[in-house]
Amino acid sequence: MTVLAERSRSAYADLAALYDLWVADSRYRAWLVGLVGLAREHGLAGARVLDVGCGTGLSTVPLLELGLDVTACDPAPEMLAQAELKIGQRATLVDAGLPRLPVLGEFDLVLAANDVINHVLDAERLCDAVASMAANLATHGLLLLDASTLATYRGLFAISHCREARDAVFVWRGMAPRDFAPGALAEGVLDAFSCEPGGSWRRISSRFVQRHHPHAELMEAFDRADLEVLAVLGQHGDGRRDPRARAHQARLRRPPTVTHHSDHSERRKPRWSRSGRSGPASSRSSSSRRAAEPTAGGASR
Ligand SMILES: C[S@@+](CC[C@H](N)C(=O)[O-])C[C@H]1O[C@@H](n2cnc3c(N)ncnc32)[C@H](O)[C@@H]1O
């Protein structure tokens, strides 16, 4: 029997080239400036930032414009390729994702913006994901998560809509029920129709599955990773804070003590670096890469 082990294509793989058009209405700069401001209010002092689930780099660019020293990672090579087009040499780009994020450095701020944590699809892996992000924190580092609330899954994921942007038409079909239950999985399908040179239309169909993480499960994950809760805040998509806003919640954490793991043996060179390679990491090497990744247990402090 021949077994071909290959990473399954993410919903973002085919969509990557059109992703920026799909989210064109989003106000990234204001939002990211707001998130960094929030982190500074809670003691962020250093400039080393890890942008987890950076996608096409829309969340990364404002961080660079703020003068921060950014490493950005994403498990979809196609999204990273788009990020590289925008960012060039200005940030270190790494092919890696949750729930077992490798230790990529010691960061003053680990940020997972725009529902990235909701791509982790069960409570156990949520704990692994939080622990592996915690393992990337420097002493006094802050973890800032942006997690979607029930409002997202009873709203965006429960409706259908159509939008036109330049030479593309996007048709979103949310499959979740209006009474979507806490902790459930939500599904949506995005059909992107893009006008090709010559006038023909191409259709890309992407299926998205996200999990709503109940508050208690997030708290449990932070507790298990030995992280102290500094704030849980409501926030609008453009960074405006509002306790009544339910679309996004910013959750800010940092380790409670100055103790810090000092095992540098697991620190790894970025697999996606300007100097090291010019394209996506080969999916065939993914199994050996995963074997070297730290376990959640190794992340506890
Ligand atoms: C909604 S996009 C956000 C991208 C970017 N942060 C932004 O704000 O535009 C979600 C990103 O999460 C990435 N992603 C999906 N599963 C992930 C995982 N398990 N770990 C880390 N990132 C993941 C996707 O590849 C995608 O780029």
The ligand as an ORCA input file, in Angstrom:
! r2SCAN-3c Opt
* xyz 0 1
  C      -9.344     35.349      8.759
  S      -7.695     34.975      8.307
  C      -6.809     36.227      9.208
  C      -5.486     36.545      8.577
  C      -4.834     37.805      9.133
  N      -4.512     37.675     10.539
  C      -5.738     38.978      8.905
  O      -6.165     39.594      9.897
  O      -6.024     39.284      7.743
  C      -7.356     33.536      9.249
  C      -5.956     32.997      9.005
  O      -5.774     31.946      9.948
  C      -4.994     30.966      9.309
  N      -5.181     29.711     10.008
  C      -6.077     28.735      9.766
  N      -5.897     27.719     10.597
  C      -4.872     28.073     11.408
  C      -4.194     27.428     12.458
  N      -4.542     26.202     12.854
  N      -3.157     28.063     13.047
  C      -2.798     29.318     12.665
  N      -3.400     29.964     11.656
  C      -4.421     29.355     11.034
  C      -5.497     30.931      7.882
  O      -4.567     30.327      7.000
  C      -5.724     32.408      7.622
  O      -4.602     33.002      7.036
*
